[in-house]
Amino acid sequence: MIFVGLPDRYESEGFDRTTLAMPAAQNALIAAIAAAQPRTVVVLMNGAPIDMPWADDVAAILELYLPGDGAGEAAIHLLYGQVNPSGKLAETFPVKLEDNPSYLNFPGEDNRTEYREGVFVGYRYYDAKGMDVRYPFGHGLSYTTFAYRDLELTAPAFTEGETVEVALTVENTGERAGEEVVQLYVAPPTGMRRRPVRELKCFAKVALAPGEAKRVAFTLDTRTLSYYEPLLHDFFAESGDYGIEVGASSRDIRLMAQVAYTATRSIPRKVTPYSMLSDALATPTGQEVLGPALARMVQGMAGASEGLGEGMTQGFASSIQLATLVSFGMMTDEQLDALLAQING
């Protein structure tokens, strides 16, 4: 066993880290011992992700983070099997520093840092890009194994203000008692806002004896599906089909289902002459009035541009500003003003 980690000079609340590396002497020590003893166990004490160039050369890694005064006793209980580890990573461990979503924006310039990653922080970024990571968000091993099965929803759809219950069975399929942290992620539909591939919304820890199985239940409501919508100054979920994904980490999804959600309110969108045609088509009035016009434009453009696919043609046409429809002679200024008044209501 090798106890290593980050000393005070490498991390603190008083300054920012510029590297994921541990002290070079510690990495060299691990490499040398692992070369002589392949059953080496590395015990880490650190406050954040680190580089692990030796990860594939050791038998096991025990992440203690910053455990406090009881670190020694806790480590002995875990390493000798008196207690079964049941923790999960609350952050992603990237392969290298350059993979971090804030790498190009931090520390900024002229004492100014812009948080350009938006909602794509941590696993939301890595999962959206499909990037390889050292260890994913929610990852954690145990001295036993767990099986997930029988995912059920009490209803296939619900409306804002209602709830749906989600339940599944988790079984301890190993020979040791242990605890599993079951994680429920929501995969939102494509909508007005760019959202992560999946977002952790619920989790529960269940203790199981060998061979024991238990039902684990979660409640879905509007807030579970929501994001913060600045135009409403409130949390909001768009109507659509939402993926319900249950697993042992953000990269270890075991069960999936789908639920249809209907919102009772909408996002207030103001359409102007300089809005894209696609913005107007996103409204019922715009679709009714401009939908046929777009179809005619696509047909005409496709005929004039051989080899241009229908999807590309429609995408190009829908990105035209509304004011351009007047230039094309498809409507007058007065008709456009009337349409905008009707859309904006």
Stockholm file with secondary structure:
# STOCKHOLM 1.0

chainA/1-345         MIFVGLPDRYESEGFDRTTLAMPAAQNALIAAIAAAQPRTVVVLMNGAPIDMPWADDVAAILELYLPGDGAGEAAIHLLYGQVNPSGKLAETFPVKLEDNPSYLNFPGEDNRTEYREGVFVGYRYYDAKGMDVRYPFGHGLSYTTFAYRDLELTAPAFTEGETVEVALTVENTGERAGEEVVQLYVAPPTGMRRRPVRELKCFAKVALAPGEAKRVAFTLDTRTLSYYEPLLHDFFAESGDYGIEVGASSRDIRLMAQVAYTATRSIPRKVTPYSMLSDALATPTGQEVLGPALARMVQGMAGASEGLGEGMTQGFASSIQLATLVSFGMMTDEQLDALLAQING
#=GR chainA/1-345 SS CEEEECCTTTCBTTBCCSCCCCCHHHHHHHHHHHHHCTTCEEEEECSSCCCCTTGGGSSEEEECCSCCTTHHHHHHHHHTTSSCCCCCCSSCEESSGGGSTTTTTSSCBTTBCCCTTTTCCTHHHHHHHTCCEEECTTCCCCSSCEEEEEEEESCSEEETTCCEEEEEEEEECSSSCEEEEEEEEEECCSCSSCCCSCEEEEEEEEEECTTCEEEEEEEECHHHHCEEETTTTEEECCSEEEEEEEEEETTEEEEEEEEEEECSSCCCCCCCTTSBHHHHHTSHHHHHHHHHHHHHHHHHHHHHSTTCCHHHHHHHHHTSBHHHHHHTTSSCHHHHHHHHHHHHC
#=GC SS_cons         CEEEECCTTTCBTTBCCSCCCCCHHHHHHHHHHHHHCTTCEEEEECSSCCCCTTGGGSSEEEECCSCCTTHHHHHHHHHTTSSCCCCCCSSCEESSGGGSTTTTTSSCBTTBCCCTTTTCCTHHHHHHHTCCEEECTTCCCCSSCEEEEEEEESCSEEETTCCEEEEEEEEECSSSCEEEEEEEEEECCSCSSCCCSCEEEEEEEEEECTTCEEEEEEEECHHHHCEEETTTTEEECCSEEEEEEEEEETTEEEEEEEEEEECSSCCCCCCCTTSBHHHHHTSHHHHHHHHHHHHHHHHHHHHHSTTCCHHHHHHHHHTSBHHHHHHTTSSCHHHHHHHHHHHHC
//
